[in-house]
């Protein structure tokens, strides 16, 4: 039996309705309807903070959210930004 990951559990509870997948030192938030990556959270070591990323189609990679270097966000603040910013919105189904 594998040990549970408390960070994964916290993220999944905070971002209810999204799939959360741990990979490469971070957690990717996926649209459960089709698996589209919507955001990525990377824990900042020795803290309760996270760095928030968005997927850049232009650059073909994850980009840090924010204008001035990396932001050290609480999970709750990352969730607020995720809900407020259009860059993270789930595209409507057609």
N, C-alpha and C positions, 0 to 999 in steps of 0.2 A: 504494500500500500504506500502511495506517495504522500509526502507531507503536504498540507494545504499551504497556499501562498497567501498570507494575510493582505499583502498589497493588491494582489489580483482580486481578492474578495471585496476589498474596499472600493476599488475602481468599478467593479461590476455592479455593486450596490448603488454607487453614486451615478453611474451612467446606465441606469436601468433601461432596458429596451434595446441596448446595443450589445453586440458580441464583443468580448474582450479576449485578445489572444496575446500571450506573452511570447516575445521573440527578441533576441539580440539585445538584452538589457533594458528593454522597454515594453510597453503594452500598447497594442494597436486596437483602436476602436473601429469596429466594422458595422456597416449597415446589415442588419440581419436578413433583409429581403434578397440581397444579392452578393453580399460579401465585399462590397466596395469599401476600401479604407477611407475613414473620415477624419481621423486624428490619431496622434500618437503621444503617449505620455512616457516620459523618461524620469524615473526617480533620481533625485539629487542625493548622493550618498551622505550619510550622517545627518539627515534632516527629514522633516515631514513634508518636503516640498517637491514639486515636479516641474519639468520643463515641458511645454506644450508645443507640438509640431503640427503643421498642416502639409498635405501633399501638394506639391507644385507640379502641375502638368507641364509647365513651360520648362522647368529644369529637370524634370523626371526624378525627383527625390524629395524627401522630407525636408521642410524648412522650418526654422524656429519662428514661432508666432511672436510678434512684437517688433517695434521699430528700433529698439536700442538693446542689442545683444540679447542674451537669454534672460527670461523672466523666471524668478523663483516663486512659483505659485502654490498655494494650498490646493488640495484636491477640489474643495468647494469653489474656489475662485476659477480654477481651470474649467469646471463645469459651467459656471456662469458665462465665461467667455465663449465656451463651446456653443451654448444656447443663443448667445447674443450676436455673434459674428457670422455673417453670411457665408464666409469661406468654409465653414464647417457644416452648413445645412445639407440635409439629405435631399438629393434631387427628387422631384415628384415622379411618381410612376406614370407611365403613359399607357 
